[in-house]
Amino acid sequence: MIMNMLDRKLVRDFVRLWAQSLAIAMVLACGVATLILSVGAYRSLEETRATFYDRYRFATVFASAVRAPRHLKSRIADIPDVLSSELRIAEPVLIDVEGMREPASGMAISLPEFRDPAVNRLYLRRGRLPEPERSSEVAVVETFADAHGFEPGDSFEAIFNGRKQRLNIVGVVLSPEYIYAIGPGDMVPDPRRFGIFFMPEKVMSGLFDMEGAFNDVVLTAARDADTRVIIDRLDEILKPYGGGGAYDREDQISHAFLDAELDQLNAMATVIPPIFLAVAAFLVNMILSRLIALDREQIGLLKALGYRNLTVGMHYAKLVILISLAGILIGSVSGWWLGRGLTRIYAQFYSFPFLIFRQSVDLYFLAGGVSIAAAVAGAAKSIWSSVTLPPAVAMRPPAPTTYRNTFVGALQRIGVFSQLSIMAFRHLLRWPVRSFLTMLGTSMSVALLITSLFSYDSIDYMIDAIFFRADRQDATITFSVDRGPQALIAAAAMPGVMRAEPYRMTPVNLRHGHRELRMSLTGVTPDSDLSRVLDLDLFPVAAPENGVILSERVASKLKLEPGMTVEVELLERDKRLEDVTVVGVAQSYIGLNAYMHLDALDRLLRDGRQISGARISVDEAMLDELYDVIKSTPVISSIALQGVSRDRFRATIEENITTMSTIYVTLAVIITFGVIYNSARIQLSERARELASLRVFGFTKAEVSSVLIIELALIVLAAQPVGWLVGYGLSWSVMQGLQSDLFRVPLIIYTSTYATASLVVIAAAVASVLIVRRRVDHLDLIRVLKTRE
Amino acid sequence: MNEAVFTTRNLTKIYLTGDVEVRALNGVDSELYGGELAVLLGPSGSGKSTFLNIVGGLDRPTSGQVTFRDQDLATLSDGKLTLYRRNHVGFVFQFYNLIPSLTAWENVALVTEVADNPMPPEEALAMVDMEKRMTHFPAQLSGGEQQRVAIARAIAKRPEVLLCDEPTGALDSKTGVIVLEALTRINRELGTTTAIITHNAAIRNIAHRVISFIDGKIAEVQVNDQRIEPSEVVW
């Protein structure tokens, strides 16, 4: 096939403009890649989760009781829309792993005999499931096994009701219930210190005195069932057995964390790609309008030769499409590659038995279509001008650029600025829209950097607030059931314990009007010094004699303010309802919280002084002795270690943020480079003659480049405050996307983050200007002066 | 006759266009004398522009010598050539080459800012009768006016030589005359050595000497005993 002449020109233009085309293609590629990455990862993660849930019958409703008889089974199964149910025994235990100093927390869950569970089935990774009669056989979740290098045949010890027992691992499993397994008191999963294992039902009931009884129920419901109805019925059935507080899948921790992750990917898909597409559209606009200005006489000639207006327009549209295709290709390949990488990270972070890497063709078409549309939209005005240019006018040179004596003239009279600076100022103001858009494009890089870096600041602030202001204890111990006041004295008497503060927790439903939230109500002593309730300014407040303090998220979700009354449904007390006055609002970044004076909570529950556990500060030197005692104390069901928790949290978050920041810094550098490099090249093309003249008059290379550099420097400088502002806004919206009932991230941006963002962008701008500067240095003086503009 | 400002000996410039060797200058021996007004005549491609570019420090010869006073221009570094242009040479081009973003006054000031002993921009503009249009931008000026601003800009630094490449090439005869008048006046009043390239033979008679180029060589040097005023030039 012989290429027609216009297409030959097209290919040659594309090759000639390769550097600028590449800069634009790279910006487009970023948009395409982030779109494919985020939507692709979203779909992969969602599909993987859905498939796992579906195949392994993940429950839709969860509930627990203290001790309920098994004959309730038929009543539960008869609840309308319930498809299947499984009655289980689930007990928190302490785990003692050889070589590990501190006790780990664990959860022992029963497995039915001679059949698979009807709900929450296990995926067997290695080995087999425990045999019904073998009291020491367990199957452990893969994360815990991997963290300790356990294989079938290995063993560890667990403390059941104060009795230490050696357990033999026969299988390694995955559960849809623990895709994201987070231990008590932890903020991120720590597979080393949190293990879930499964034992035969008969063995469990023997260990926990649960013959013919259960304390945990999971069930699946029909697809379109109203889970609220099921929850109400289930609560009713379990109410006499210390039950109540059944909850929906939405409130299940592992599920909710995955939801938060999916939301985040969704936010990424909607916030980031549009920025790149807009910047790319602007860049296309910039270089195409310049190209058409340079091609003016050729356009006139083509039309004089009889080419149709539309053919000429199409010629330029094709160039834009060619650039877009390059961008789409680069973006698709890198998006695919990054998407695979991200999905692999998910595979490590979350426990899925398999991973469905979902890369549907429609996504690529969508990304490609959107990119071409953005680029062509950016080019529309220029293409239109080529279409409408009358040939006779086109063949005459364009009228010289007119400048107006704006206030730059006043600068002139002050006499501070050289004529070279005046040139830069005038040129800048001569094309205010272009200058503004260049500035805006650059500010997007700054904003993008701030948006990616601010999480360091927020997390840092959060860690300070949580671990150094609010929960300053070294460890939190939880009793298997609430105990009398003597338990605190016993806790305080343990080796190494320097201070022990009691707390009490009870599950409640808080209600205000039609709004309702399920959470724990915590009783604290007013003289608590280790664990403190903080007000909105992070100052500690003592719980008053009466009333409840709500965390900010609870208050805002229930539309409550101090002075108003909240209805408290006591889930462990037959759903008894009590009205309590809200006396304060507290800052809290994790979970949903409500606090009361311990005495007030005791009065509310009407059973005298009871405590759920204690927060303790410990003498480091006596940790081993303390751990030994805890491991052999039957009443302690779990221990949360603040220091380990904090380090783990910091490490996990930092790893995530570092990965993301690297990506974002790359993206921001690409935008800056695309914008500044293209602006400089366009300027150079428009002003080659001017700059060459200056060289002829005896201005040095440095002086001549300064005209270009001053203008770009002004643009880059003006972009900084705008970028900071936009960055703050974007960070705010990203942060809104991160808010959930599980955790809240405060919006904190340190000055150093603004500075870092600016420095990176300025460095990228300087680099791109230096590249163009080399061209200024090599201007062909004679040729430039001989040609007519 | 005054002493020679420029001397060239066997000046040769070869351009390579693709595989074709073009001898733009082929062994030119010449002098330009202090205070003279020389017209360089010749058809396109005869080498006169190349000659002017080399003398003006915009280009280097392939071989041969070119000296400005006692300085060998052929051996100067880029930086030295820049300084040479800045301090000694004024250029006027066919297409004016004014900076569109600067007013007439500012275009002149552009040069006076970096010159050692410049005249005030107003004075330079007055010499070309442009002092009334100082605040106008190039786009607001006619071609002749733009060229006069370009001349003012060239002379404002009191250069020793003024090199003009087709200064009237883009102008009609009437404005061309006005521009030539400005050039002869400057040559007369300031004593600036002036070289004017043209292929308009009618202009030859305003010069002290006419140097004709053909095929990269000087074909003839003619000394005018009787010079005419620009207004007498018949186009």
Contacts between the chains, C-beta under 8 A, distances in Angstrom:
chain1	res1	chain2	res2	distance
A	399	B	139	7.1
A	400	B	100	5.6
A	400	B	138	6.0
A	400	B	139	4.4
A	401	B	100	4.7
A	401	B	101	7.6
A	401	B	139	6.4
A	402	B	100	7.9
A	402	B	137	6.4
A	402	B	139	4.1
A	402	B	140	7.3
A	403	B	100	6.3
A	403	B	101	5.1
A	403	B	102	8.0
A	403	B	137	4.7
A	403	B	139	7.0
A	404	B	137	7.8
A	405	B	103	6.9
A	405	B	135	6.6
A	405	B	137	7.6
A	409	B	103	7.9
A	409	B	135	8.0
A	412	B	106	6.9
A	418	B	113	5.9
A	419	B	102	6.2
A	419	B	106	5.4
A	419	B	107	8.0
A	419	B	109	5.3
A	419	B	110	4.1
A	419	B	113	5.8
A	420	B	110	7.5
A	422	B	101	7.8
A	422	B	102	6.5
A	422	B	106	6.2
A	423	B	99	6.0
A	423	B	101	5.1
A	423	B	102	5.9
A	423	B	110	7.9
A	426	B	101	3.9
A	426	B	102	7.2
A	427	B	101	5.1
A	430	B	101	6.4
A	689	B	97	6.5
A	690	B	97	7.8
A	690	B	99	5.1
A	690	B	100	7.3
A	690	B	101	7.9
A	693	B	97	4.3
A	693	B	99	6.9
A	694	B	99	7.8
A	694	B	110	7.6
A	695	B	82	7.2
A	696	B	56	7.8
A	696	B	58	6.3
A	696	B	85	6.4
A	696	B	91	5.5
A	696	B	97	7.7
A	697	B	85	6.7
A	697	B	86	7.0
A	697	B	91	7.1
A	697	B	110	7.2
A	697	B	111	5.5
A	697	B	114	7.9
A	697	B	153	7.7
A	698	B	82	5.7
A	698	B	83	6.8
A	698	B	84	7.6
A	698	B	85	3.9
A	698	B	86	2.4
A	698	B	87	6.9
A	698	B	89	7.5
A	698	B	111	7.9
A	698	B	114	6.7
A	699	B	82	7.3
A	699	B	86	7.1
A	699	B	114	6.6
A	700	B	79	7.1
A	700	B	82	5.4
A	701	B	78	7.8
A	701	B	82	7.6
A	703	B	114	7.7
A	781	B	58	5.1
A	781	B	59	7.9
A	782	B	53	5.5
A	782	B	58	5.7
A	782	B	59	6.0
A	785	B	93	5.6
A	785	B	95	7.7
A	785	B	97	6.2
A	785	B	165	8.0
A	786	B	49	7.8
A	788	B	95	5.5
A	789	B	95	7.4
